[in-house]
Amino acid sequence: MNGNEAGLPATPSPDGESAPAAQQASAAQQAPLQVMHVISGLLHGGAETVLLRLATAPGGTVRHTVVSMRGEGVMGARLRAAGVEVVCLDMQGWAGGLRGLWRLYRLLRERRPDVVQTWMYHADLIGGLAARLAGIRAVAWGVRNSGVSLGESSRSSRIAAWACARVSAWVPGVIVACARKAAEVHRAWGYRADRVLVVPNGYDLDVWHPDAAGAAELRARWGVPEGAPLLGSVARWNPLKDHENLLAALALCVRAHPDLRCVLIGLGMSRDNAELIALARHYGLLDHLVFLGRRDDVPELMRALDIHVLSSKAEGFPNVVSEAMASGVACVVTDVGDAADIVGEHGWVVPPGDAVALAGAIDQAARAVREPQWPARRDAARASVERRYSLQAM
């Protein structure tokens, strides 16, 4: 797709441009690109985390403004602290929705950003339409999940996705999918195929890296026995993350590794989650689990693990897999979204929903991290992330 098809201004021929036009082009090159992001909300999720990384990446030549259709959540404060402007529309209920839509339209008309980048179905539909009505042609949609489990999503999400497919031929100039699987599924739904572009998530490898000294300190704090396998799962409490699959697999693993421990990190992964505690009791795992809940120091916590387990039944591009690999942690994943593509030959992949297979892969990983050749495998996994998924590449 060329610039005109994407709604971007055409570049004049150097031979035919006038002196004023050349001066304007020079000024345009010096001015930062103005990008307005419209996102459904700023809670602690994968899309929100990627937006934070993108908007605060060092050395960029883009001026970012983030518009949340709801409140500022967790990420809004972080964006503000990094110097990124955040606008909250508080689109709750019909009245709030109409007021927020009018505010968004006026904001777009007044600011006239060079590009509007939307994130997730509701923002793609509402933000994209508002941008086009405001006269902005350079609109990029953001598809942030695989779409495989849309049937389990809310009714409004299903309606928004259906509507997006119907208007995808004229609202967005480009549809940015975070994963190959997501691109395939959304094309099958009717999203305009020639406008879909896969841009994998990128990671700051100065943040995600191994640290043996810090790992030892955290393991001691959590009371992990010397030499015991330390697993972890960074995933909020959500049916799609399939924590029951994880716990069922762990219950099988402790037979071969009775000193095994697993750290649970994410919103809802705490002792005040009655349903989670009931599951842990059912599988006899209370003494094997460390409940940390939502944390802001995940990179430090990740470095302490031997193995990270992704037990999900659906994903798009699971950030946590790349983050674990970059941190020198062995990865066991279910074959969802692009998880298998990310780990490649560097991890263990099993079918979703198969606790026996998941337990077998965890057992293999627990033995592998004790072998002499593990440091070389660990370094190769990190190098794979650096080569394919750097923040600069995104």
MONORNOR-V191791 format. One record per residue. N is the residue number from 0. RES is the residue in one small letter. SS is DSSP state (A for helix, B for strand, O for the rest). Layout:
BEGIN
N_RES_SS, N_RES_SS
END
This chain:
BEGIN
0_m_O, 1_n_O, 2_g_O, 3_n_O, 4_e_O, 5_a_O, 6_g_O, 7_l_O, 8_p_O, 9_a_O, 10_t_O, 11_p_O, 12_s_O, 13_p_O, 14_d_O, 15_g_O, 16_e_O, 17_s_O, 18_a_A, 19_p_A, 20_a_A, 21_a_A, 22_q_A, 23_q_A, 24_a_A, 25_s_A, 26_a_A, 27_a_A, 28_q_A, 29_q_A, 30_a_O, 31_p_O, 32_l_B, 33_q_B, 34_v_B, 35_m_B, 36_h_B, 37_v_B, 38_i_B, 39_s_O, 40_g_O, 41_l_O, 42_l_O, 43_h_O, 44_g_O, 45_g_A, 46_a_A, 47_e_A, 48_t_A, 49_v_A, 50_l_A, 51_l_A, 52_r_A, 53_l_A, 54_a_A, 55_t_O, 56_a_O, 57_p_O, 58_g_O, 59_g_O, 60_t_O, 61_v_B, 62_r_B, 63_h_B, 64_t_B, 65_v_B, 66_v_B, 67_s_B, 68_m_O, 69_r_O, 70_g_O, 71_e_O, 72_g_O, 73_v_O, 74_m_A, 75_g_A, 76_a_A, 77_r_A, 78_l_A, 79_r_A, 80_a_A, 81_a_O, 82_g_O, 83_v_O, 84_e_B, 85_v_B, 86_v_B, 87_c_B, 88_l_O, 89_d_O, 90_m_O, 91_q_O, 92_g_A, 93_w_A, 94_a_A, 95_g_A, 96_g_A, 97_l_A, 98_r_A, 99_g_A, 100_l_A, 101_w_A, 102_r_A, 103_l_A, 104_y_A, 105_r_A, 106_l_A, 107_l_A, 108_r_A, 109_e_A, 110_r_A, 111_r_O, 112_p_O, 113_d_O, 114_v_B, 115_v_B, 116_q_B, 117_t_B, 118_w_B, 119_m_O, 120_y_A, 121_h_A, 122_a_A, 123_d_A, 124_l_A, 125_i_A, 126_g_A, 127_g_A, 128_l_A, 129_a_A, 130_a_A, 131_r_A, 132_l_A, 133_a_O, 134_g_O, 135_i_O, 136_r_O, 137_a_O, 138_v_B, 139_a_B, 140_w_B, 141_g_B, 142_v_B, 143_r_O, 144_n_O, 145_s_O, 146_g_O, 147_v_O, 148_s_O, 149_l_A, 150_g_A, 151_e_A, 152_s_O, 153_s_O, 154_r_A, 155_s_A, 156_s_A, 157_r_A, 158_i_A, 159_a_A, 160_a_A, 161_w_A, 162_a_A, 163_c_A, 164_a_A, 165_r_A, 166_v_A, 167_s_O, 168_a_O, 169_w_O, 170_v_O, 171_p_O, 172_g_O, 173_v_B, 174_i_B, 175_v_B, 176_a_B, 177_c_O, 178_a_O, 179_r_A, 180_k_A, 181_a_A, 182_a_A, 183_e_A, 184_v_A, 185_h_A, 186_r_A, 187_a_A, 188_w_A, 189_g_O, 190_y_O, 191_r_O, 192_a_A, 193_d_A, 194_r_A, 195_v_B, 196_l_B, 197_v_B, 198_v_O, 199_p_O, 200_n_O, 201_g_O, 202_y_B, 203_d_O, 204_l_O, 205_d_O, 206_v_O, 207_w_O, 208_h_O, 209_p_O, 210_d_O, 211_a_A, 212_a_A, 213_g_A, 214_a_A, 215_a_A, 216_e_A, 217_l_A, 218_r_A, 219_a_A, 220_r_A, 221_w_O, 222_g_O, 223_v_O, 224_p_O, 225_e_O, 226_g_O, 227_a_O, 228_p_O, 229_l_B, 230_l_B, 231_g_B, 232_s_B, 233_v_B, 234_a_O, 235_r_O, 236_w_O, 237_n_O, 238_p_A, 239_l_A, 240_k_A, 241_d_O, 242_h_A, 243_e_A, 244_n_A, 245_l_A, 246_l_A, 247_a_A, 248_a_A, 249_l_A, 250_a_A, 251_l_A, 252_c_A, 253_v_A, 254_r_A, 255_a_A, 256_h_O, 257_p_O, 258_d_O, 259_l_O, 260_r_B, 261_c_B, 262_v_B, 263_l_B, 264_i_B, 265_g_O, 266_l_O, 267_g_O, 268_m_O, 269_s_O, 270_r_O, 271_d_O, 272_n_O, 273_a_A, 274_e_A, 275_l_A, 276_i_A, 277_a_A, 278_l_A, 279_a_A, 280_r_A, 281_h_A, 282_y_O, 283_g_O, 284_l_O, 285_l_A, 286_d_A, 287_h_A, 288_l_B, 289_v_B, 290_f_B, 291_l_B, 292_g_B, 293_r_O, 294_r_O, 295_d_O, 296_d_O, 297_v_A, 298_p_A, 299_e_A, 300_l_A, 301_m_A, 302_r_O, 303_a_O, 304_l_O, 305_d_O, 306_i_B, 307_h_B, 308_v_B, 309_l_B, 310_s_O, 311_s_O, 312_k_O, 313_a_O, 314_e_O, 315_g_O, 316_f_O, 317_p_O, 318_n_A, 319_v_A, 320_v_A, 321_s_A, 322_e_A, 323_a_A, 324_m_A, 325_a_A, 326_s_O, 327_g_O, 328_v_O, 329_a_B, 330_c_B, 331_v_B, 332_v_B, 333_t_B, 334_d_O, 335_v_O, 336_g_O, 337_d_O, 338_a_A, 339_a_A, 340_d_A, 341_i_A, 342_v_A, 343_g_A, 344_e_A, 345_h_A, 346_g_O, 347_w_B, 348_v_B, 349_v_B, 350_p_O, 351_p_O, 352_g_O, 353_d_O, 354_a_A, 355_v_A, 356_a_A, 357_l_A, 358_a_A, 359_g_A, 360_a_A, 361_i_A, 362_d_A, 363_q_A, 364_a_A, 365_a_A, 366_r_A, 367_a_A, 368_v_O, 369_r_O, 370_e_O, 371_p_O, 372_q_O, 373_w_A, 374_p_A, 375_a_A, 376_r_A, 377_r_A, 378_d_A, 379_a_A, 380_a_A, 381_r_A, 382_a_A, 383_s_A, 384_v_A, 385_e_A, 386_r_A, 387_r_A, 388_y_O, 389_s_B, 390_l_O, 391_q_O, 392_a_O, 393_m_O
END
